[in-house]
Amino acid sequence: MDIKTTFVYLMFNYELVVDKKYMSDIIHNNTGRRDERLASVITETCNKYKFNNKDCAIYNNILFAESSYRLNMVNKKTKDYCMAQINHTHKVNKQKALTNLQYCLEEGIKILSYFKRRFKKSEAHWFGRYNCGTRSSCLSRPKTKKYINKILSGIIAHKKEDKKILATNPWN
């Protein structure tokens, strides 16, 4: 890697304080609108749970993929709810999650943190487990592969000038 690529890779992967503007840019890229309040809550939640920029960008894109950033989203088929589309099997206050953005995002990041702790060292696309759970073969399912690509495309497409650099990073 050249110096510029190395700098972007290190900044993106290891910066411990999540950049609010970066989260805002991802929301804008996904929706075409700015939502500073949502960006602030996502940033605060990621910082509280010690997510770096890359992992927070993954979470941000999961929120968009799961609910298009709609707090009161309920999936009638799966019974998942709130912006983080928390599965009904988790012990979470459903009404609070559907009405309190901070609570919803914290409960969602707790679930993602579990998958991160359990699978990040052994699976490059550990965050796909947010969609499919802990079954051994779930990451190879076509539906999950599509989900993973959707999450990654939101990160790679974030800044056009960084697309080439980020595409060469080993975590892709």
C-alpha positions in Angstrom: 0.0 0.0 0.0 1.2 3.5 -0.7 1.2 6.2 2.0 -2.2 7.6 1.1 -3.9 4.2 1.1 -2.3 3.3 4.4 -3.4 6.5 6.0 -7.0 6.1 4.8 -7.0 2.4 5.9 -5.6 3.2 9.3 -7.9 6.2 9.9 -11.0 4.3 8.8 -10.2 1.2 10.8 -8.7 2.3 14.0 -10.1 5.8 14.8 -11.8 5.2 18.1 -13.9 8.4 18.1 -16.6 8.1 15.5 -16.9 11.0 13.1 -20.4 12.5 13.2 -20.0 14.1 9.8 -19.1 10.8 8.3 -22.3 9.2 9.8 -24.3 12.1 8.4 -22.8 11.6 5.0 -23.7 7.9 5.0 -27.3 8.8 5.9 -27.4 11.4 3.1 -25.9 8.9 0.7 -28.6 6.4 1.6 -31.6 8.7 1.7 -30.7 11.8 -0.2 -31.5 13.9 2.9 -29.6 15.2 5.9 -30.6 14.1 9.4 -28.2 15.5 12.0 -30.2 14.3 15.0 -30.0 10.7 13.7 -26.3 11.1 12.9 -25.8 12.4 16.4 -27.6 9.5 18.1 -25.8 6.9 15.9 -22.4 8.6 16.6 -23.1 8.7 20.4 -24.2 5.1 20.5 -21.2 3.9 18.5 -18.8 5.9 20.8 -20.5 4.5 23.9 -20.0 0.9 22.7 -16.5 1.7 21.4 -17.2 1.1 17.8 -14.6 2.6 15.4 -15.6 4.4 12.2 -15.7 1.3 10.1 -17.9 -0.7 12.5 -20.2 2.3 13.0 -20.5 2.7 9.3 -21.5 -0.9 9.1 -24.1 -0.4 11.9 -25.4 2.8 10.1 -25.9 0.8 6.9 -27.5 -2.0 8.8 -30.1 0.4 10.1 -30.8 1.6 6.6 -31.0 -1.9 5.2 -33.2 -3.1 8.0 -35.7 -0.2 8.2 -34.8 2.7 5.9 -34.1 4.6 9.2 -37.8 4.3 10.3 -38.1 4.1 14.1 -41.6 2.7 14.2 -41.0 -0.1 11.6 -42.6 -3.4 12.4 -42.1 -6.4 10.1 -45.3 -8.4 10.2 -43.7 -11.5 8.8 -40.7 -11.7 11.1 -42.1 -9.7 14.0 -38.8 -7.6 14.0 -39.3 -4.1 15.2 -37.8 -0.5 15.5 -35.2 1.0 13.3 -32.7 -1.7 14.3 -35.3 -4.4 13.4 -34.8 -6.3 16.7 -36.0 -9.9 16.6 -38.9 -10.6 18.9 -36.9 -13.3 20.7 -34.6 -10.7 22.3 -35.7 -9.4 25.7 -36.3 -5.8 24.7 -39.1 -3.4 25.6 -40.9 -3.4 22.3 -43.0 -0.2 22.9 -40.0 1.7 24.1 -37.9 0.5 21.1 -40.6 1.7 18.7 -40.8 5.2 20.3 -37.3 5.9 21.8 -34.6 6.3 19.2 -31.7 6.1 21.7 -33.1 2.9 23.3 -33.7 1.3 19.9 -30.2 2.0 18.7 -28.6 0.9 21.9 -30.4 -2.4 21.9 -29.5 -3.0 18.3 -25.8 -2.2 18.8 -25.8 -4.6 21.8 -26.9 -7.4 19.4 -24.3 -6.4 16.8 -21.6 -6.2 19.5 -22.4 -9.8 20.4 -21.8 -10.9 16.8 -18.7 -8.7 16.6 -17.2 -10.3 19.7 -18.1 -13.8 18.7 -17.3 -13.8 15.0 -15.1 -10.9 13.9 -11.8 -12.7 14.3 -13.0 -15.7 12.3 -15.3 -14.2 9.7 -14.6 -11.2 7.4 -18.3 -10.5 7.1 -19.3 -11.1 10.7 -21.9 -8.4 10.5 -24.0 -10.5 8.2 -25.0 -12.5 11.3 -27.2 -9.5 12.3 -29.4 -10.7 9.5 -29.1 -14.5 9.8 -28.1 -15.3 13.4 -25.6 -17.9 14.6 -26.3 -20.9 12.4 -23.1 -22.3 10.9 -24.1 -22.0 7.3 -26.1 -18.8 7.4 -23.5 -16.6 5.8 -23.5 -18.7 2.7 -27.2 -18.2 2.1 -27.9 -16.1 -1.1 -30.2 -13.8 0.9 -27.4 -13.2 3.5 -24.8 -12.6 0.7 -27.1 -10.0 -0.8 -27.5 -8.4 2.6 -23.8 -8.3 3.2 -23.2 -6.7 -0.3 -25.9 -4.1 0.5 -24.1 -3.1 3.8 -20.7 -3.0 2.1 -21.9 -1.0 -0.9 -23.1 1.8 1.5 -19.6 2.0 3.0 -17.6 1.8 -0.3 -19.9 4.3 -2.1 -19.6 6.8 0.8 -17.0 8.9 -0.9 -16.3 8.5 -4.6 -12.7 9.6 -4.2 -12.1 6.9 -1.6 -13.9 4.1 -3.5 -10.8 2.9 -5.2 -8.7 3.1 -2.0 -11.3 1.4 0.2 -11.9 -1.3 -2.4 -8.3 -2.4 -2.1 -8.4 -2.8 1.7 -8.0 -6.3 3.0 -11.3 -6.3 5.0 -13.4 -6.2 1.8 
